[in-house]
Amino acid sequence: MKPEEVKYTKTHEWIKIEGDIAVIGVSDHAQHQMGDIVFVDLPKIGDKKEKGKQACVVESVKSAFDIYSPVSGEVVEVNTKLSDEPALVNQSPLENGWLFKMKVSSADTSDLLDWNAYSEFANNEAH
């Protein structure tokens, strides 16, 4: 998956919606800022998540980071590989390091950023 194929939030999550299923992870920019990921506290299958609310927690050697849901829906799958290999978030944030999938109940994506807008936002935030 290429960065241009997904949308981004201002809290550094990415989302790819295919039909009524959304795949969610953290951006490459975010994983760089977090440092080495050592643990991912994933949501449970069946959990209902609200857009903009905490969905899970990623812990790095630096700190713990809340991950927010970019849309509302129900968690239908989690990336179980992260239990044994949390560093996948660092190594492959857009491919093998995805966090969870949701069945979308409300796909209001008007506030999501495309790659160019997100890159500009992340660069401005860093300065």
C-alpha positions as CSV (number, residue, x, y, z in Angstrom):
1,M,0.0,0.0,0.0
2,K,1.3,3.5,-0.8
3,P,0.8,6.5,1.4
4,E,-1.3,8.1,-1.3
5,E,-3.8,5.3,-1.2
6,V,-5.0,6.1,2.4
7,K,-6.5,9.0,4.3
8,Y,-5.0,10.5,7.5
9,T,-6.2,12.2,10.6
10,K,-4.6,15.1,12.4
11,T,-3.9,12.7,15.3
12,H,-1.7,10.7,12.9
13,E,-3.8,7.6,12.2
14,W,-4.3,6.3,8.6
15,I,-7.5,4.7,7.3
16,K,-8.3,2.8,4.2
17,I,-12.0,2.1,3.6
18,E,-13.0,-0.7,1.2
19,G,-16.7,-1.1,1.0
20,D,-18.0,-1.0,4.6
21,I,-14.7,-2.2,6.2
22,A,-12.0,0.2,7.3
23,V,-8.4,-0.7,8.0
24,I,-6.7,1.5,10.6
25,G,-3.1,2.1,11.6
26,V,-0.6,4.8,12.6
27,S,1.2,6.9,10.0
28,D,4.8,6.5,9.2
29,H,5.4,10.0,10.6
30,A,3.8,8.9,13.9
31,Q,5.8,5.7,14.3
32,H,9.0,7.7,13.8
33,Q,7.9,10.1,16.5
34,M,7.0,7.3,18.9
35,G,10.3,5.5,18.6
36,D,10.6,1.7,19.0
37,I,7.2,0.2,19.6
38,V,7.3,-2.4,22.4
39,F,3.6,-3.2,23.0
40,V,0.2,-2.7,21.3
41,D,-3.0,-2.8,23.4
42,L,-5.5,-3.7,20.7
43,P,-9.2,-3.3,21.0
44,K,-11.4,-6.4,21.3
45,I,-13.4,-7.8,18.4
46,G,-17.0,-6.6,18.8
47,D,-16.0,-3.4,20.5
48,K,-17.9,-0.3,19.3
49,K,-15.7,2.7,18.6
50,E,-16.7,6.3,18.1
51,K,-15.1,8.6,15.7
52,G,-12.5,10.7,17.5
53,K,-12.5,8.6,20.6
54,Q,-9.6,6.4,21.9
55,A,-9.6,3.0,20.1
56,C,-6.3,1.5,21.4
57,V,-2.9,2.2,22.9
58,V,0.6,1.9,21.4
59,E,3.5,1.8,23.8
60,S,7.0,2.6,22.8
61,V,10.3,2.9,24.7
62,K,9.4,6.6,25.1
63,S,5.8,6.6,26.2
64,A,2.3,5.3,25.6
65,F,0.2,6.8,22.8
66,D,-3.6,6.8,22.5
67,I,-4.8,5.8,19.0
68,Y,-8.1,7.4,18.0
69,S,-10.8,5.9,15.7
70,P,-11.1,7.9,12.4
71,V,-14.6,6.7,11.9
72,S,-17.4,5.1,14.0
73,G,-18.0,1.4,13.8
74,E,-17.5,-2.1,15.3
75,V,-14.1,-3.8,15.5
76,V,-14.2,-6.9,13.3
77,E,-10.5,-7.9,13.2
78,V,-7.3,-7.1,15.0
79,N,-3.7,-7.6,13.9
80,T,-2.8,-10.5,16.2
81,K,0.8,-10.5,14.8
82,L,1.4,-7.4,16.9
83,S,1.1,-9.4,20.1
84,D,4.4,-11.1,19.3
85,E,5.9,-8.5,16.9
86,P,4.9,-5.0,18.0
87,A,7.9,-3.6,16.0
88,L,5.8,-4.3,12.8
89,V,4.3,-0.9,13.4
90,N,7.7,0.6,13.0
91,Q,8.9,-1.6,10.2
92,S,5.7,-1.6,8.0
93,P,3.1,0.9,9.3
94,L,1.0,0.8,6.1
95,E,1.3,-3.0,5.4
96,N,2.0,-5.5,8.1
97,G,1.7,-3.0,11.0
98,W,-2.0,-2.2,10.6
99,L,-3.8,-2.2,14.0
100,F,-7.5,-3.1,13.5
101,K,-10.3,-3.4,11.0
102,M,-13.8,-2.0,11.6
103,K,-17.2,-2.4,10.0
104,V,-18.0,1.2,9.5
105,S,-21.3,2.5,10.8
106,S,-20.7,6.2,10.0
107,A,-18.1,7.0,7.4
108,D,-18.0,10.8,7.7
109,T,-14.6,11.3,6.2
110,S,-14.8,15.0,5.4
111,D,-12.2,15.9,7.9
112,L,-9.6,13.3,6.8
113,L,-6.5,14.5,4.9
114,D,-5.1,13.2,1.7
115,W,-1.3,12.4,1.5
116,N,-0.3,15.9,0.4
117,A,-2.4,17.7,3.0
118,Y,-1.2,15.3,5.7
119,S,2.5,15.7,4.7
120,E,2.1,19.4,4.9
121,F,0.3,19.2,8.3
122,A,3.0,16.8,9.8
123,N,5.9,19.0,8.5
124,N,4.3,22.2,9.9
125,E,3.6,20.4,13.3
126,A,7.3,19.3,13.5
127,H,8.6,22.9,13.2
